[in-house]
């Protein structure tokens, strides 16, 4: 799939992908060679909403629309939106005074909101509501003076945004190897929270070790690792033991995509690789393989998965078996001020306002 042939809208269409044919049209299937296609895979509700927000902002306000950081961690999505008039910047001080800027799905700290206000920027906050939920937990427990242990990856935008809500109360724990270094003021007043896109198993290992050190460690009020991350890991775990090779479509900076490769290997895949796009699939990965598992991260449009299926078809993998472990029907409504502007202009934002998690 080239950027020039990308569909008119990157949002919506791929959030709930149509069923893939069990035999790839035009491919001569070699008996015994099969693709196990994970479901759910690809776009989650937060990514779909963020991409839709940029597309609708471009349509409604016109180009350029500035976007702070990658709207979602996917090369193809970012390059396609750039071509349509989005300008991606690292910080708000790169946005001209008074211009419009979209904040990415990963969320921002209060300081970024303040910087934008100082520059008189019109903001559209596309932070995923499930990330906002974690921010609110951080604020609530910081106001009760807890030490908050944020399990996540230092440097990831989501972690920076969450930590920025209460920098004096939050310390980041990158994984089990950092548990020994944690120091708290009162071991009876400690809570853990987490990045939304971690490996569930690794996060739980970290929590267990933290609890050995701090037996009164409190759990967050609800899961922070989001439904989409968990569902994609459950699906890949189910197919991995049957797969000689697993391929995950997703970008290198996509935390949940990278986790899927790790989870596949831990669950018994013969080998596992991540690709941004179909032409990165190497023929030697498929040498002697009969079964290829395939999934995609939560920021990946379905068209990129279809391209990989076509590429695998070149090597005789014409049969596709879906391995489904959950059905998702979540959709988040657009950011409030964008929705209001669209309504005022007589346009009804064409997405249902469903905010429901489904596992
Ligand atoms: S991966 Fe989860 S938290 Fe992140 S944008 Fe998607 S639904 Fe939201």
Boltz pocket constraint, residues with backbone or C-beta under 6 A from the ligand:
constraints:
  - pocket:
      binder: B
      contacts: [[A, 44], [A, 45], [A, 46], [A, 47], [A, 105], [A, 128], [A, 129], [A, 130], [A, 131], [A, 196], [A, 197], [A, 224], [A, 226], [A, 227], [A, 228], [A, 229], [A, 256], [A, 298]]
      max_distance: 6.0
